[in-house]
Amino acid sequence: MTRSDLIARIAQRRGLYQRDVERVVSAVFEEVTEALARGDRVELRGFGAFSVKQRDSRTGRNPRTGEAVAVDAKVVPFFKTGKQLRERLNTEG
């Protein structure tokens, strides 16, 4: 599902204008992005939690040549699913 698909589906299911839903979705994504940029954790109960993790520098390998390559340290986003989401995904039927 793309961002525009999400906006269209919410607008249709809730009887709202797409432009209003787009503003809300954009605002939510922007706030999550800003919080992660500050190093904060964003928790959406029942859905999951977004956080950032520090990856140390390391020596990697170029898969084409096998040559050793230095990989710099970096911060990466991390998502951990919530219990309710995991249970819903793993129900049989």
N, CA and C atoms as a LAMMPS dump frame, in Angstrom:
ITEM: TIMESTEP
0
ITEM: NUMBER OF ATOMS
279
ITEM: BOX BOUNDS ff ff ff
-5.0000000000000000e+02 5.0000000000000000e+02
-5.0000000000000000e+02 5.0000000000000000e+02
-5.0000000000000000e+02 5.0000000000000000e+02
ITEM: ATOMS id mol type element x y z
1 1 1 N 0.85 -1.17 0
2 1 2 C 0 0 0
3 1 3 C 0.899 1.238 0
4 2 1 N 0.605 2.15 -0.883
5 2 2 C 1.367 3.395 -0.948
6 2 3 C 0.69 4.459 -0.08
7 3 1 N 1.38 5.563 0.093
8 3 2 C 0.839 6.667 0.879
9 3 3 C -0.486 7.162 0.29
10 4 1 N -0.538 7.307 -1.026
11 4 2 C -1.773 7.783 -1.662
12 4 3 C -2.896 6.758 -1.53
13 5 1 N -2.56 5.461 -1.565
14 5 2 C -3.573 4.421 -1.339
15 5 3 C -4.134 4.523 0.077
16 6 1 N -3.258 4.738 1.041
17 6 2 C -3.676 4.89 2.435
18 6 3 C -4.621 6.069 2.589
19 7 1 N -4.256 7.192 2.011
20 7 2 C -5.081 8.396 2.104
21 7 3 C -6.448 8.163 1.465
22 8 1 N -6.468 7.561 0.285
23 8 2 C -7.729 7.296 -0.414
24 8 3 C -8.611 6.341 0.39
25 9 1 N -8.013 5.307 0.962
26 9 2 C -8.787 4.318 1.728
27 9 3 C -9.387 4.935 2.987
28 10 1 N -8.599 5.736 3.708
29 10 2 C -9.12 6.38 4.919
30 10 3 C -10.243 7.339 4.555
31 11 1 N -10.048 8.132 3.517
32 11 2 C -11.071 9.094 3.092
33 11 3 C -12.37 8.383 2.726
34 12 1 N -12.246 7.274 2.012
35 12 2 C -13.434 6.533 1.585
36 12 3 C -14.146 5.888 2.776
37 13 1 N -13.397 5.246 3.649
38 13 2 C -14.011 4.542 4.792
39 13 3 C -14.637 5.487 5.804
40 14 1 N -14.075 6.653 5.969
41 14 2 C -14.555 7.586 6.996
42 14 3 C -15.41 8.713 6.433
43 15 1 N -15.565 8.77 5.11
44 15 2 C -16.391 9.809 4.497
45 15 3 C -15.786 11.199 4.632
46 16 1 N -14.463 11.281 4.515
47 16 2 C -13.764 12.552 4.644
48 16 3 C -13.185 12.971 3.294
49 17 1 N -12.832 14.254 3.192
50 17 2 C -12.18 14.728 1.984
51 17 3 C -10.734 14.247 1.966
52 18 1 N -10.257 13.851 0.781
53 18 2 C -8.881 13.369 0.66
54 18 3 C -7.873 14.432 1.063
55 19 1 N -8.139 15.685 0.756
56 19 2 C -7.175 16.746 1.099
57 19 3 C -7.023 16.879 2.616
58 20 1 N -8.119 16.678 3.366
59 20 2 C -8.042 16.747 4.828
60 20 3 C -7.275 15.554 5.392
61 21 1 N -7.552 14.374 4.854
62 21 2 C -6.856 13.168 5.297
63 21 3 C -5.372 13.276 4.966
64 22 1 N -5.053 13.833 3.793
65 22 2 C -3.652 13.997 3.394
66 22 3 C -2.904 14.894 4.373
67 23 1 N -3.545 15.961 4.825
68 23 2 C -2.914 16.856 5.809
69 23 3 C -2.619 16.12 7.116
70 24 1 N -3.572 15.329 7.57
71 24 2 C -3.394 14.598 8.828
72 24 3 C -2.291 13.553 8.694
73 25 1 N -2.331 12.777 7.62
74 25 2 C -1.309 11.747 7.399
75 25 3 C 0.071 12.389 7.292
76 26 1 N 0.175 13.476 6.559
77 26 2 C 1.455 14.176 6.423
78 26 3 C 1.944 14.689 7.766
79 27 1 N 1.043 15.223 8.571
80 27 2 C 1.418 15.741 9.887
81 27 3 C 1.917 14.62 10.795
82 28 1 N 1.252 13.479 10.765
83 28 2 C 1.672 12.341 11.591
84 28 3 C 3.052 11.864 11.16
85 29 1 N 3.251 11.667 9.866
86 29 2 C 4.557 11.203 9.381
87 29 3 C 5.656 12.212 9.707
88 30 1 N 5.344 13.495 9.584
89 30 2 C 6.333 14.538 9.871
90 30 3 C 6.727 14.527 11.348
91 31 1 N 5.75 14.371 12.23
92 31 2 C 6.041 14.331 13.668
93 31 3 C 6.866 13.103 14.04
94 32 1 N 6.548 11.959 13.446
95 32 2 C 7.329 10.744 13.706
96 32 3 C 8.76 10.942 13.224
97 33 1 N 8.92 11.494 12.04
98 33 2 C 10.252 11.741 11.48
99 33 3 C 11.054 12.695 12.357
100 34 1 N 10.43 13.786 12.796
101 34 2 C 11.128 14.753 13.642
102 34 3 C 11.517 14.147 14.984
103 35 1 N 10.64 13.339 15.56
104 35 2 C 10.951 12.7 16.839
105 35 3 C 12.135 11.752 16.686
106 36 1 N 12.154 10.972 15.622
107 36 2 C 13.275 10.055 15.395
108 36 3 C 14.564 10.819 15.145
109 37 1 N 14.482 11.941 14.447
110 37 2 C 15.668 12.762 14.185
111 37 3 C 16.249 13.308 15.487
112 38 1 N 15.385 13.549 16.483
113 38 2 C 15.847 14.004 17.797
114 38 3 C 16.376 12.847 18.645
115 39 1 N 16.148 11.617 18.174
116 39 2 C 16.578 10.452 18.94
117 39 3 C 15.507 9.935 19.878
118 40 1 N 14.289 10.465 19.766
119 40 2 C 13.177 10.027 20.61
120 40 3 C 12.579 8.72 20.091
121 41 1 N 11.812 8.076 20.942
122 41 2 C 11.097 6.848 20.6
123 41 3 C 9.636 7.223 20.389
124 42 1 N 8.999 6.648 19.372
125 42 2 C 7.589 6.907 19.093
126 42 3 C 6.841 5.589 19.25
127 43 1 N 5.916 5.554 20.213
128 43 2 C 5.175 4.329 20.475
129 43 3 C 3.704 4.523 20.139
130 44 1 N 3.176 3.639 19.305
131 44 2 C 1.754 3.636 18.956
132 44 3 C 1.182 2.353 19.529
133 45 1 N 0.519 2.453 20.659
134 45 2 C 0.035 1.278 21.391
135 45 3 C -0.761 0.352 20.477
136 46 1 N -0.454 -0.928 20.55
137 46 2 C -1.136 -1.929 19.75
138 46 3 C -0.583 -2.07 18.341
139 47 1 N 0.166 -1.082 17.884
140 47 2 C 0.74 -1.121 16.536
141 47 3 C 2.223 -1.424 16.589
142 48 1 N 2.966 -0.584 17.312
143 48 2 C 4.396 -0.815 17.426
144 48 3 C 5.135 0.429 17.873
145 49 1 N 6.459 0.324 17.892
146 49 2 C 7.293 1.433 18.348
147 49 3 C 8.416 1.68 17.347
148 50 1 N 8.62 2.945 17.042
149 50 2 C 9.719 3.373 16.184
150 50 3 C 10.826 3.915 17.077
151 51 1 N 12.058 3.565 16.763
152 51 2 C 13.202 4.101 17.493
153 51 3 C 14.384 4.158 16.536
154 52 1 N 15.497 4.672 17.029
155 52 2 C 16.704 4.696 16.217
156 52 3 C 17.769 3.846 16.899
157 53 1 N 18.594 3.217 16.104
158 53 2 C 19.687 2.406 16.618
159 53 3 C 20.99 2.875 16.001
160 54 1 N 22.032 2.847 16.813
161 54 2 C 23.368 3.232 16.362
162 54 3 C 24.072 2.002 15.802
163 55 1 N 24.548 2.097 14.597
164 55 2 C 25.343 1.027 13.994
165 55 3 C 26.8 1.464 14.004
166 56 1 N 27.676 0.665 14.578
167 56 2 C 29.095 0.991 14.633
168 56 3 C 29.734 0.864 13.249
169 57 1 N 30.875 1.519 13.097
170 57 2 C 31.606 1.366 11.84
171 57 3 C 32.146 -0.057 11.767
172 58 1 N 32.321 -0.538 10.561
173 58 2 C 32.765 -1.918 10.378
174 58 3 C 33.452 -2.053 9.03
175 59 1 N 34.016 -3.204 8.817
176 59 2 C 34.602 -3.512 7.521
177 59 3 C 33.644 -4.443 6.789
178 60 1 N 33.191 -4.002 5.625
179 60 2 C 32.295 -4.814 4.815
180 60 3 C 33.032 -5.331 3.593
181 61 1 N 32.307 -6 2.744
182 61 2 C 32.899 -6.533 1.514
183 61 3 C 32.056 -6.108 0.326
184 62 1 N 32.747 -5.712 -0.747
185 62 2 C 32.071 -5.423 -2.002
186 62 3 C 31.656 -6.772 -2.58
187 63 1 N 30.358 -7.026 -2.764
188 63 2 C 29.915 -8.341 -3.232
189 63 3 C 30.395 -8.685 -4.646
190 64 1 N 30.656 -7.683 -5.437
191 64 2 C 31.086 -7.936 -6.807
192 64 3 C 32.568 -8.331 -6.879
193 65 1 N 33.401 -7.612 -6.121
194 65 2 C 34.846 -7.844 -6.219
195 65 3 C 35.416 -8.594 -5.024
196 66 1 N 34.69 -8.624 -3.903
197 66 2 C 35.204 -9.256 -2.695
198 66 3 C 36.171 -8.367 -1.933
199 67 1 N 36.394 -7.162 -2.425
200 67 2 C 37.318 -6.217 -1.803
201 67 3 C 36.752 -5.702 -0.473
202 68 1 N 37.608 -5.545 0.543
203 68 2 C 37.204 -4.996 1.838
204 68 3 C 36.882 -3.514 1.671
205 69 1 N 35.776 -3.092 2.298
206 69 2 C 35.324 -1.71 2.201
207 69 3 C 34.982 -1.218 3.604
208 70 1 N 35.424 -0.011 3.948
209 70 2 C 35.089 0.58 5.244
210 70 3 C 33.656 1.113 5.201
211 71 1 N 32.85 0.713 6.191
212 71 2 C 31.473 1.188 6.302
213 71 3 C 31.411 2.08 7.537
214 72 1 N 31.022 3.338 7.354
215 72 2 C 30.975 4.301 8.45
216 72 3 C 29.878 3.969 9.453
217 73 1 N 30.042 4.482 10.668
218 73 2 C 28.995 4.369 11.688
219 73 3 C 27.788 5.169 11.215
220 74 1 N 26.604 4.728 11.593
221 74 2 C 25.4 5.446 11.186
222 74 3 C 24.261 5.149 12.143
223 75 1 N 23.251 5.983 12.071
224 75 2 C 22.035 5.807 12.852
225 75 3 C 20.955 5.339 11.883
226 76 1 N 20.225 4.276 12.25
227 76 2 C 19.197 3.73 11.368
228 76 3 C 17.863 3.637 12.112
229 77 1 N 16.748 3.808 11.401
230 77 2 C 15.44 3.65 12.041
231 77 3 C 15.165 2.178 12.313
232 78 1 N 14.408 1.927 13.383
233 78 2 C 14.078 0.558 13.781
234 78 3 C 12.614 0.535 14.179
235 79 1 N 11.891 -0.52 13.783
236 79 2 C 10.484 -0.666 14.131
237 79 3 C 10.269 -2.012 14.799
238 80 1 N 9.619 -1.995 15.945
239 80 2 C 9.269 -3.228 16.643
240 80 3 C 7.746 -3.294 16.724
241 81 1 N 7.173 -4.381 16.227
242 81 2 C 5.72 -4.515 16.217
243 81 3 C 5.171 -4.651 17.63
244 82 1 N 3.954 -4.163 17.816
245 82 2 C 3.259 -4.289 19.085
246 82 3 C 2.613 -5.663 19.207
247 83 1 N 2.275 -6.023 20.404
248 83 2 C 1.704 -7.338 20.679
249 83 3 C 0.406 -7.573 19.897
250 84 1 N -0.491 -6.585 19.885
251 84 2 C -1.769 -6.757 19.188
252 84 3 C -1.569 -6.959 17.685
253 85 1 N -0.646 -6.225 17.082
254 85 2 C -0.377 -6.377 15.658
255 85 3 C 0.203 -7.755 15.371
256 86 1 N 1.172 -8.179 16.183
257 86 2 C 1.759 -9.52 15.995
258 86 3 C 0.691 -10.6 16.103
259 87 1 N -0.177 -10.491 17.102
260 87 2 C -1.235 -11.488 17.28
261 87 3 C -2.196 -11.495 16.095
262 88 1 N -2.535 -10.322 15.599
263 88 2 C -3.461 -10.25 14.455
264 88 3 C -2.836 -10.853 13.187
265 89 1 N -1.538 -10.653 13.008
266 89 2 C -0.859 -11.203 11.838
267 89 3 C -0.69 -12.716 11.923
268 90 1 N -0.635 -13.236 13.128
269 90 2 C -0.365 -14.658 13.309
270 90 3 C -1.575 -15.499 13.665
271 91 1 N -2.777 -14.96 13.513
272 91 2 C -3.977 -15.762 13.765
273 91 3 C -4.242 -16.643 12.559
274 92 1 N -4.702 -17.816 12.817
275 92 2 C -5.035 -18.732 11.715
276 92 3 C -6.46 -18.495 11.287
277 93 1 N -6.695 -18.63 9.988
278 93 2 C -8.068 -18.531 9.529
279 93 3 C -8.319 -17.567 8.503
